[in-house]
Amino acid sequence: MTSVDPDRALQQKLQSYLERNANIGQYRVFYDRGDDVDAQALLENLKSAKQAIKEKQQNLLPAD
């Protein structure tokens, strides 16, 4: 489906191309759209877990 809006149509075309390109990766971003304390806590926990994984990966890489 393509949009009538030329900017939206271009965006859709570029996204379609990028999705088919094997050299391009995708990731999902979670963000808080409200004031839900539980959701904010979950997002903080996710952020902490990602940071811990990143630090472990960096410690495994040989120093230059």
N, C-alpha and C positions, 0 to 999 in steps of 0.2 A: 504494500500500500504506500503510495506517495502522497505527500501533502500538497496543498495548493500554495502554501507559503513557500517562496523560493529559498529562504534561509533554512527552513525546516526540511525541505526537499534535499538541499545540499547536505545537510547534516545526516539525513537518512542514507544518502548515497555513500558518503564517506564512511559511516559506520558499517554499512554493508561490505564495503571494500576491505576495511580493517578487520572485520570478523573473518573474512576468507583468507587473509594474509597470515601465513604460518609464522612470520617473524614478529608478529604483534601479539602481545599478551593482554589479557583483560583482568581486572580486579573489581571487586565490589567494595563500596564504601558505605559504612553504616553511620548514621548521624541522628541526633535527637531532635525530633520535631515538636517536642512539648516539654512539659515540666514534670514528667513522670520520674519519680525518684528511683524506682526499680529499674527503669530503662537506662537511666544515667549510670546506675551502679553496674549494670551489665556492660555498658559501653566502656566504662573504666576498667572492668575486669578484662575485657577483650584487649584493650590497649596495653594493659600490663602483661598479658600473656604474649602478645606479639613482640613487645619489647624484650621479654625474657628469651624468646626464641631467637630474636635478632642478636642478642648478646652472646648466646650460646654458639651461634653460627660464626660470629666474629672471633670468638675464642678458639674455634677449630681451624680457622684459616691461618696458614703460616705467616709470620711477620716478615715484612720486606726489609 
